[in-house]
Amino acid sequence: MGLLLLALLAWVGWAYTTPGGPSARINDWIDQTRGHVAAASAGPGLRQATTYFNQLYATERSYPNMPDTAIQEDPNAGFGLGMTFTWCSGQAVVLRAPIAGGSVSRLLVSGKDLGEVGGAQACPADLAKPAPWKLPAS
């Protein structure tokens, strides 16, 4: 019990040295957990659709502009019930999947998965700064 209390005090001490303090660390953990839950509830269909579109990009050097029905008919696409596809340009697409309590949107840019954000998001206006998505650190 004493070791657990010591570990908790050490974490609180460390958290106070970071920007925002302990409450920011707890909120970061909550946000990260929500992201993992959203990704799990979107299921393997979203992962399979991401792989499908990024493979198309790898072979064609652009994302095809195709209707949802064409994607749904291709068994390799893994396009699940309620999923939608938005073609932004030959360099970007947004995939949406329903999750418990809403939806999640995933942005693919030039063969890279920029991850998911909550809600039904439209194509970002600027692919260099694709808000609400964030580019990975270089």
C-alpha positions, 0 to 999 in steps of 0.5 A, spaced: 500 500 500 505 504 501 508 503 494 502 505 491 501 511 495 509 513 493 507 512 486 501 516 486 505 522 489 511 521 484 506 521 479 502 528 482 509 531 483 511 529 475 504 532 473 505 539 476 512 540 472 508 539 466 504 544 462 497 544 465 498 540 471 495 534 473 488 536 470 491 537 463 494 530 464 488 527 466 484 530 461 489 527 456 488 520 458 481 521 458 481 524 450 486 518 449 481 513 452 475 516 448 479 515 441 481 508 443 474 507 444 471 510 438 477 506 434 474 500 437 467 501 436 468 503 428 470 496 427 475 493 422 471 495 417 474 502 417 481 499 418 480 495 412 477 501 408 483 505 410 488 500 407 483 499 401 484 506 399 491 507 401 493 501 396 489 504 391 493 511 392 499 507 392 498 504 385 494 510 382 498 515 385 491 519 387 484 517 390 479 515 385 472 519 385 467 513 386 460 513 388 459 509 395 455 504 391 461 502 387 465 501 394 460 497 397 460 492 391 467 491 392 468 486 397 476 488 398 473 495 400 471 492 407 465 498 407 461 497 412 453 499 414 453 506 414 460 508 412 461 514 407 466 516 403 468 523 401 472 525 395 476 531 397 481 531 391 486 526 388 490 527 394 485 526 400 479 523 402 475 522 408 472 516 411 466 516 416 463 510 420 458 510 425 460 509 432 456 508 439 453 515 440 455 518 433 460 517 428 468 518 427 471 521 421 478 519 418 482 523 413 487 519 408 492 524 405 497 522 400 497 515 402 497 516 409 492 515 415 492 522 419 487 518 424 480 519 426 476 525 429 469 525 432 463 527 428 462 527 421 467 532 418 468 535 412 474 535 407 479 540 410 480 546 407 487 546 407 491 539 407 497 543 410 493 544 416 488 539 416 484 541 422 481 538 426 486 533 424 493 534 426 499 532 422 504 527 425 510 530 428 516 530 423 
